[in-house]
Amino acid sequence: MHDNIDRLYDQRTSQRWSRRLARLLRPPEPLIGNPREFQIDAPLGRWNLYIGGAAARVDGYINLDLFPLLGVDVAANAEALPFRSAVFQRVECDAVLEHVERPELVMHEIARVLAPGGFAHIVVPFCHPFHEYPRDFRRFTPDGLRQLAGPLEVVAEGWRTGPTATLLVFILEYVKIWLPWRPARAIAHGVLGWLLFPLRYLDLVLLRTPRARQIGNHCYIWLRKSDQHADG
Ligand SMILES: C[S@@+](CC[C@H](N)C(=O)[O-])C[C@H]1O[C@@H](n2cnc3c(N)ncnc32)[C@H](O)[C@@H]1O
């Protein structure tokens, strides 16, 4: 397994007192989700697929990840999904495409396993620090994300997290670059995270302007497979 995946898994699930305390003191994420992103009528079906949810709870979905960690139902590479075509009503792929070698293959697989009339929700980073889970290959613009849609219809697109999220995550990362000692980085993250997090609400305003795209943090796209779509 990879160090970063191990660490993420440990941070989320370890019952050691030090980890439990760290979870308790952990500052809120500097990211605030765009409320309009979720205004899509795309109900879950009988079968739904969540790609890349290691150590996360994803109720209502089959959780597929590269690694067989807690919470994962199927360990597989999303570039070759081990499912037959046209079975899933919803596919969720949030902050995964930057980690795969061939994102166009993953998108092809998502289009294949979606049931006719089904929806896929894809989220990718645009301005975000380097983070290896287990690798980090690229960033996406909204145009680049739309290009990956292939035969699927684009129903909605926009920013999931905005310019202030970008600013805050980069400030935290910048400060941590100066600190070679891991505990010092953790303390800096905690202190600065608590001090700065209220600023994240500025994105509720900024996400309404088209200029947010200059330094947006993560963008999203909602895709729908047509009712007449042939399998495969
Ligand atoms: C940044 S995390 C995803 C975050 C997720 N949305 C969450 O909040 O838990 C990326 C995840 O994608 C998984 N992953 C990376 N490459 C993959 C691949 N080729 N196929 C399936 N999962 C992959 C990683 O193991 C990791 O769990």
The ligand as a MOL file (V3000), in Angstrom:
LIG
                    3D

  0  0  0     0  0            999 V3000
M  V30 BEGIN CTAB
M  V30 COUNTS 27 29 0 0 0
M  V30 BEGIN ATOM
M  V30 1 C -8.5190 11.6770 -2.9140 0
M  V30 2 S -9.1660 10.1320 -2.5830 0 CHG=1
M  V30 3 C -10.9070 10.3150 -2.9400 0
M  V30 4 C -11.6340 11.0800 -1.9900 0
M  V30 5 C -13.0220 10.5170 -1.7250 0
M  V30 6 N -13.9700 11.1940 -2.5220 0
M  V30 7 C -13.2170 10.6660 -0.2580 0
M  V30 8 O -13.5890 11.7630 0.1750 0
M  V30 9 O -12.9490 9.7210 0.4430 0 CHG=-1
M  V30 10 C -8.7850 9.1820 -4.0200 0
M  V30 11 C -9.2160 7.7500 -3.8730 0
M  V30 12 O -9.1760 7.1720 -5.1810 0
M  V30 13 C -8.6010 5.8920 -5.0950 0
M  V30 14 N -8.0270 5.5550 -6.4100 0
M  V30 15 C -6.8990 6.0490 -6.9740 0
M  V30 16 N -6.6940 5.4880 -8.1840 0
M  V30 17 C -7.7310 4.6370 -8.4030 0
M  V30 18 C -8.0680 3.7550 -9.4640 0
M  V30 19 N -7.3020 3.6640 -10.5790 0
M  V30 20 N -9.1810 3.0080 -9.3420 0
M  V30 21 C -9.9630 3.0760 -8.2270 0
M  V30 22 N -9.6910 3.9050 -7.1840 0
M  V30 23 C -8.5860 4.6770 -7.2670 0
M  V30 24 C -7.5640 6.0150 -3.9910 0
M  V30 25 O -7.2050 4.7750 -3.4670 0
M  V30 26 C -8.2780 6.9310 -2.9950 0
M  V30 27 O -9.0180 6.2040 -2.0540 0
M  V30 END ATOM
M  V30 BEGIN BOND
M  V30 1 1 1 2
M  V30 2 1 2 3
M  V30 3 1 2 10
M  V30 4 1 3 4
M  V30 5 1 4 5
M  V30 6 1 5 6
M  V30 7 1 5 7
M  V30 8 2 7 8
M  V30 9 1 7 9
M  V30 10 1 10 11
M  V30 11 1 11 12
M  V30 12 1 11 26
M  V30 13 1 12 13
M  V30 14 1 13 14
M  V30 15 1 13 24
M  V30 16 1 14 15
M  V30 17 1 14 23
M  V30 18 2 15 16
M  V30 19 1 16 17
M  V30 20 1 17 18
M  V30 21 2 17 23
M  V30 22 1 18 19
M  V30 23 2 18 20
M  V30 24 1 20 21
M  V30 25 2 21 22
M  V30 26 1 22 23
M  V30 27 1 24 25
M  V30 28 1 24 26
M  V30 29 1 26 27
M  V30 END BOND
M  V30 END CTAB
M  END
